[in-house]
Amino acid sequence: MKRVAVFILVVLLGMAFAQNKKEVRKPEAGEAFNQGLGLVKKQKYEEAIPKFQKALKADANFPDAQYMLGYCYKKLGDYKKAEQAYRETIKLDANFEKAYVALGYLLAQEDRKSEAISTYQAVLAKNPKNPKANFGLGKVYYDMKKYKEAMKYLEQAIEARPNYTLAYNLLGLTYKNLKKYSQAADAFNKAIKLEKKRSRKASYYYRLGETLVQSKKYKEAEAALLQAAKLSTNSTIKAGANYYLGIVYKNTGRKQTALKYFAKATKNRKWKAPAEYEIDMIKNPDKYAY
C-alpha cells in the first residue's frame, strides 16, 4: 500500500522512481528522494532541498534528485542555484529532456534569449516532438516579435500534444500579430474548448472577441466579449471586454448601448482614456468631422 501511494505521488510530479531506473540506487538515496518528493507535493520546497541533497550525498550520480533540487530552487526564486542544478543534471544525463526544458525556461525568464534558444534546440535535436521544448522556443520567438518563427514551433507543439491549451492561446496571439485573424480565432476557440480554469477561459474569450472585432465579425465578437465580461474577475480584462463591446455596438448602430459599455470601461485606469475618447466621439461628432 505504501509503495502504491509513493508511486501515485511520483506520477503526480511527473517524475520517475529512482528504483525504476536502470541504475540500482542505494536505499538511503531512494528514501531521501521520495521524502523530498512528498514535501514538494505539499509545496514545502525549503524542507525538500535537504532531502534531495541527502539523496545526492548518498548517490552523486542521481539526475532525478539533481533535477528536483533545481526545481525547488526555482520555486524559491533562487535562479542562480536552479540553473546550476539543472546544468549538473544534464552533465549526469545528457538525455534528461525535462532538465533542458526547465533550464530553457529559466534562461528565457532572465532575458537570456540566445542561451534559451540554444537550450531548447538541444532538446529538439534529440526529440523534435517534445511539446514543451517546442512551446518554449515558440514563446521565446514570440517575445522577440519573430512571429513566423514562433508560429512554426507552436504549431509543432500542438501537433505533438493536441490538447496543449497554452500553446493554442499563444498561437492565437501569434496569428493575430501576423493579421491571420481567422486562424487566430480558431486557435482561441480551441483554447476555450480545452481550458477548464475560469480565469484563463475568460482571457481566451477576451482575446477571441478582440480578434473578431479586428476582423469586423461583430456578432461573434459580441458573444465572446459578453462571456469574457461575465467570467473574468480581472478588472483590466473585464474593462477591455466592455471597451470592445462598446466598439461592437458603435459599429452596429447601437450608440446608446455603446455609451453604456464605454462608461463601464472608464472605471479602469488602462481603458479610461480610450473609452472617454470613444464617448466624446459619439456625443460630439462635429469635433471629429474632417
C-alpha positions as CSV (number, residue, x, y, z in Angstrom):
1,M,0.0,0.0,0.0
2,K,2.9,2.3,0.9
3,R,4.6,1.7,-2.4
4,V,1.3,2.4,-4.3
5,A,1.0,5.7,-2.6
6,V,4.6,6.7,-3.4
7,F,4.1,5.7,-7.0
8,I,1.0,7.9,-7.3
9,L,2.9,10.8,-5.8
10,V,5.7,10.4,-8.4
11,V,3.2,10.3,-11.2
12,L,1.6,13.5,-10.0
13,L,5.0,15.2,-10.0
14,G,5.9,13.8,-13.4
15,M,9.0,12.1,-12.0
16,A,10.2,8.6,-12.3
17,F,11.2,6.4,-9.4
18,A,14.8,6.0,-8.7
19,Q,14.0,2.3,-8.2
20,N,12.5,2.2,-11.7
21,K,15.7,3.5,-13.3
22,K,18.2,1.0,-14.8
23,E,20.7,2.1,-12.2
24,V,20.5,0.5,-8.8
25,R,20.2,3.2,-6.1
26,K,21.4,3.0,-2.6
27,P,18.4,2.6,-0.3
28,E,19.2,5.8,1.7
29,A,19.3,7.8,-1.6
30,G,16.0,6.5,-2.8
31,E,14.4,7.0,0.7
32,A,15.6,10.6,0.9
33,F,14.5,11.3,-2.7
34,N,11.0,10.0,-2.0
35,Q,10.8,12.1,1.2
36,G,11.7,15.1,-0.9
37,L,9.0,14.4,-3.4
38,G,6.5,14.2,-0.6
39,L,7.5,17.6,0.6
40,V,7.4,19.1,-2.9
41,K,3.8,17.9,-3.3
42,K,3.0,19.9,-0.2
43,Q,4.9,22.9,-1.6
44,K,7.4,22.7,1.2
45,Y,10.4,23.5,-1.1
46,E,12.8,24.7,1.6
47,E,12.3,21.5,3.6
48,A,12.6,19.4,0.4
49,I,16.0,20.7,-0.5
50,P,18.0,19.0,2.3
51,K,16.3,15.7,1.3
52,F,17.5,15.9,-2.3
53,Q,20.9,17.0,-1.1
54,K,21.0,13.9,1.2
55,A,20.0,11.7,-1.8
56,L,22.9,13.2,-3.8
57,K,25.3,12.7,-1.0
58,A,24.4,9.1,-0.8
59,D,24.5,8.8,-4.6
60,A,26.2,11.5,-6.6
61,N,25.1,10.0,-9.9
62,F,21.4,10.7,-9.3
63,P,20.0,13.0,-12.0
64,D,16.4,12.9,-10.8
65,A,17.5,14.2,-7.4
66,Q,19.6,16.9,-9.0
67,Y,16.7,18.0,-11.2
68,M,14.3,18.2,-8.2
69,L,16.9,20.3,-6.4
70,G,16.8,22.7,-9.3
71,Y,13.0,22.7,-9.3
72,C,12.9,23.6,-5.6
73,Y,15.4,26.5,-6.0
74,K,13.4,27.8,-9.0
75,K,10.2,27.7,-6.9
76,L,12.0,29.7,-4.2
77,G,13.2,32.2,-6.7
78,D,16.9,31.3,-6.5
79,Y,17.5,31.2,-10.2
80,K,21.3,31.0,-9.9
81,K,21.2,27.8,-7.9
82,A,18.4,26.4,-10.0
83,E,20.5,27.0,-13.1
84,Q,23.5,25.3,-11.6
85,A,21.4,22.3,-10.5
86,Y,19.8,21.9,-14.0
87,R,23.2,22.1,-15.6
88,E,24.5,19.4,-13.2
89,T,21.5,17.3,-14.1
90,I,22.4,17.5,-17.8
91,K,26.0,16.6,-17.0
92,L,24.7,13.4,-15.3
93,D,22.3,12.5,-18.0
94,A,22.6,14.2,-21.4
95,N,19.2,12.8,-22.4
96,F,17.3,14.3,-19.5
97,E,14.9,16.4,-21.6
98,K,13.0,17.9,-18.6
99,A,16.2,19.5,-17.3
100,Y,16.9,21.1,-20.7
101,V,13.3,22.4,-20.9
102,A,13.5,23.8,-17.3
103,L,16.8,25.4,-18.0
104,G,15.5,27.0,-21.2
105,Y,12.5,28.4,-19.4
106,L,14.7,29.8,-16.6
107,L,17.1,31.4,-19.2
108,A,14.2,33.0,-21.0
109,Q,12.8,34.4,-17.7
110,E,16.2,36.0,-17.2
111,D,16.1,37.5,-20.7
112,R,19.0,35.4,-21.9
113,K,17.2,34.6,-25.1
114,S,20.0,33.3,-27.2
115,E,21.0,30.8,-24.5
116,A,17.4,29.8,-24.1
117,I,17.1,29.2,-27.8
118,S,20.2,27.0,-27.9
119,T,19.0,25.0,-24.9
120,Y,15.6,24.3,-26.4
121,Q,17.2,23.4,-29.7
122,A,19.4,20.9,-27.9
123,V,16.2,19.1,-26.8
124,L,14.6,19.3,-30.3
125,A,17.8,17.9,-31.9
126,K,17.2,14.7,-29.8
127,N,13.4,14.7,-29.8
128,P,11.8,17.1,-32.4
129,K,8.4,16.2,-31.0
130,N,9.0,17.4,-27.4
131,P,5.9,19.6,-26.8
132,K,7.3,21.8,-24.1
133,A,10.6,22.5,-25.9
134,N,8.6,23.5,-29.0
135,F,6.3,25.7,-26.9
136,G,9.3,27.2,-25.0
137,L,11.1,28.0,-28.2
138,G,7.9,29.4,-29.8
139,K,7.4,31.7,-26.8
140,V,11.0,33.0,-26.9
141,Y,10.5,33.9,-30.6
142,Y,7.1,35.4,-29.8
143,D,8.7,37.6,-27.1
144,M,11.3,38.6,-29.7
145,K,8.4,39.5,-32.1
146,K,9.6,36.9,-34.5
147,Y,6.1,35.7,-35.2
148,K,6.8,33.5,-38.2
149,E,9.4,31.5,-36.3
150,A,7.1,31.4,-33.2
151,M,4.2,30.1,-35.4
152,K,6.4,27.2,-36.6
153,Y,7.3,25.9,-33.2
154,L,3.9,26.5,-31.6
155,E,2.2,24.5,-34.4
156,Q,4.7,21.7,-33.7
157,A,3.9,21.8,-30.0
158,I,0.2,21.3,-30.8
159,E,1.0,18.6,-33.3
160,A,2.9,16.8,-30.5
161,R,0.2,17.5,-27.9
162,P,-3.2,18.2,-29.4
163,N,-4.7,19.3,-26.1
164,Y,-2.0,21.9,-25.3
165,T,-4.2,24.8,-24.2
166,L,-1.4,27.3,-23.5
167,A,0.1,26.6,-27.0
168,Y,-3.3,27.2,-28.6
169,N,-3.5,30.6,-26.8
170,L,0.0,31.7,-27.7
171,L,-0.5,30.5,-31.3
172,G,-3.7,32.6,-31.4
173,L,-1.8,35.7,-30.3
174,T,0.9,34.9,-32.9
175,Y,-1.6,34.6,-35.7
176,K,-3.2,37.8,-34.5
177,N,0.1,39.6,-34.8
178,L,0.5,38.2,-38.3
179,K,-3.0,39.5,-39.1
180,K,-4.2,35.9,-39.7
181,Y,-7.4,36.7,-37.9
182,S,-9.4,33.6,-39.0
183,Q,-6.7,31.3,-37.8
184,A,-6.3,33.2,-34.6
185,A,-10.0,32.9,-33.9
186,D,-9.8,29.1,-34.5
187,A,-6.8,28.8,-32.1
188,F,-8.6,30.8,-29.3
189,N,-11.8,28.7,-29.8
190,K,-9.7,25.6,-29.3
191,A,-8.1,27.0,-26.2
192,I,-11.6,27.9,-24.8
193,K,-12.9,24.4,-25.5
194,L,-9.9,22.8,-23.7
195,E,-9.5,25.1,-20.8
196,K,-11.2,24.3,-17.5
197,K,-9.9,27.2,-15.4
198,R,-12.4,30.0,-15.3
199,S,-9.9,32.9,-15.3
200,R,-7.9,31.6,-18.3
201,K,-11.1,30.8,-20.2
202,A,-12.2,34.4,-19.6
203,S,-8.9,35.8,-21.0
204,Y,-9.2,33.5,-24.1
205,Y,-12.8,34.7,-24.7
206,Y,-11.5,38.3,-24.4
207,R,-8.7,37.6,-27.0
208,L,-11.2,35.9,-29.3
209,G,-13.6,38.9,-29.0
210,E,-10.8,41.4,-29.7
211,T,-9.7,39.3,-32.8
212,L,-13.2,39.1,-34.1
213,V,-13.7,42.9,-33.7
214,Q,-10.5,43.4,-35.7
215,S,-11.9,41.2,-38.5
216,K,-15.3,43.0,-38.2
217,K,-17.2,39.9,-37.2
218,Y,-19.3,41.9,-34.8
219,K,-22.0,39.4,-33.9
220,E,-19.5,36.7,-33.0
221,A,-17.3,39.3,-31.2
222,E,-20.3,40.3,-29.1
223,A,-20.9,36.8,-27.9
224,A,-17.3,36.2,-27.0
225,L,-16.9,39.5,-25.2
226,L,-20.0,39.1,-23.2
227,Q,-18.6,35.8,-22.0
228,A,-15.3,37.4,-21.1
229,A,-17.0,40.1,-19.1
230,K,-19.2,37.5,-17.3
231,L,-16.4,35.1,-16.4
232,S,-13.5,37.4,-15.7
233,T,-12.6,38.6,-12.2
234,N,-9.7,40.6,-13.6
235,S,-10.7,44.2,-13.7
236,T,-8.5,45.0,-16.7
237,I,-9.8,42.1,-18.8
238,K,-13.4,43.0,-17.8
239,A,-12.9,46.6,-18.7
240,G,-11.2,45.6,-22.0
241,A,-14.2,43.4,-22.8
242,N,-16.6,46.3,-22.1
243,Y,-14.5,48.6,-24.3
244,Y,-14.6,46.3,-27.2
245,L,-18.3,45.7,-26.6
246,G,-18.7,49.5,-27.0
247,I,-16.8,49.2,-30.3
248,V,-19.1,46.5,-31.4
249,Y,-22.3,48.4,-30.6
250,K,-20.9,51.6,-32.1
251,N,-20.2,49.9,-35.4
252,T,-23.6,48.2,-35.5
253,G,-25.6,51.4,-35.0
254,R,-26.4,50.9,-31.3
255,K,-24.8,54.1,-29.9
256,Q,-26.7,54.3,-26.6
257,T,-25.6,50.8,-25.7
258,A,-22.1,51.6,-26.8
259,L,-22.0,54.6,-24.4
260,K,-23.1,52.3,-21.6
261,Y,-20.2,49.9,-22.1
262,F,-17.7,52.6,-22.7
263,A,-18.7,54.2,-19.4
264,K,-18.0,50.8,-17.7
265,A,-14.6,50.7,-19.3
266,T,-13.7,54.2,-18.0
267,K,-13.6,52.8,-14.4
268,N,-10.3,51.0,-15.3
269,R,-7.1,53.1,-15.5
270,K,-5.8,51.3,-18.6
271,W,-9.0,51.7,-20.5
272,K,-10.1,55.1,-19.2
273,A,-8.6,57.3,-21.9
274,P,-9.6,55.3,-25.0
275,A,-13.1,54.8,-23.6
276,E,-13.5,58.5,-22.9
277,Y,-12.3,59.3,-26.4
278,E,-15.0,57.0,-27.9
279,I,-17.7,58.6,-25.7
280,D,-16.7,62.0,-26.8
281,M,-16.7,60.9,-30.5
282,I,-20.3,59.7,-30.1
283,K,-21.5,62.7,-28.1
284,N,-19.7,65.4,-30.1
285,P,-19.3,64.0,-33.7
286,D,-18.8,67.5,-35.1
287,K,-15.4,67.7,-33.3
288,Y,-14.2,64.8,-35.4
289,A,-15.6,65.7,-38.8
290,Y,-12.7,66.4,-41.0
